[in-house]
Amino acid sequence: MVTVYSYVLDTLADWELGYVTSELNSGRFFKEGQQRLSLKMVSYSTETIYTMGDLQ
């Protein structure tokens, strides 16, 4: 399985990643039988990150 990492910063604008993460997760534009992707969020800290939309 291929893993895609998204580096999340404090006050990230939520909508910036919305399009790409939803398409990577759905897999609807991948070839038939292609392996799925694993999406992981990473950060510089173990503290809770708050986006501009106040998601945690």
C-alpha positions, 0 to 999 in steps of 0.5 A, spaced: 500 500 500 502 506 498 502 512 503 501 519 502 503 524 508 500 531 509 504 535 513 499 539 517 501 546 520 497 550 526 492 554 523 492 550 516 486 552 512 481 546 512 479 547 504 486 547 502 487 539 502 479 538 502 479 536 494 486 532 494 484 528 500 477 526 498 479 524 491 485 520 493 481 517 498 475 515 493 480 512 488 475 514 483 480 516 478 485 511 479 485 505 474 481 499 475 484 494 480 489 499 482 492 499 489 488 504 494 492 509 498 493 510 505 492 517 507 496 520 514 496 526 517 503 528 520 505 534 524 511 537 528 508 537 534 504 532 539 500 538 541 493 538 538 493 542 531 487 547 530 485 549 523 482 555 521 475 552 521 477 550 528 478 542 526 482 539 531 
